């Protein structure tokens, strides 16, 4: 973990708190997998330092949400951790990585997704754009914050099955990530 990520996480999460334990474990798992994906895709010239910091901070906003099962007792719906995280990182001066907080949810959300589903989010596209954002978004799908499944990696098949409820365009987006970044080396752990 980078010093910057560690400092920011500890600023917002007491180290002995349950929320810290969940966030830290999940973020570490996602970051490690994202780095493996980046290593596997060196030809795309990913920024490994960006991935190390942004991977650890992509869910920084969860403490502001109402998710008691992971130790978070805020007032916002869970999905709001996306834009709340971006606001936190911008306030911390990390503008270059702040967008990962919004762009990692699902396979990304378009403004049409937000409007059609009446999501309590700002009305703007929240789709991963850079290679690094796409890698972190992809890696995030393989790990849950469910305390009972925190360290278990999901198979791409299981992820695709779960994504069915979000429609064929989201399945296609994940399949495109699988094709772009590969999945055999992840599924065969």
Buried (B, 14 or more C-beta within 10 A) or exposed (E): BBEBBBEBBEEBBEEEBBBBBBBBBBBBBBBBBBBBBBEBBEEBEBBEEBBBBBBBBBBBBBBBBEBEEBBBEBEBEBBBBBBBBBBBBBEBEBEEBBBBBBBBBBBBBEBEBBEEEEBEBEEEBBBBEBBBBBBBBBBBBBBBBEBEEBEEBBBBEEBBEEBEEBEEEBBEBBBEBBEBBBBEEBBEE
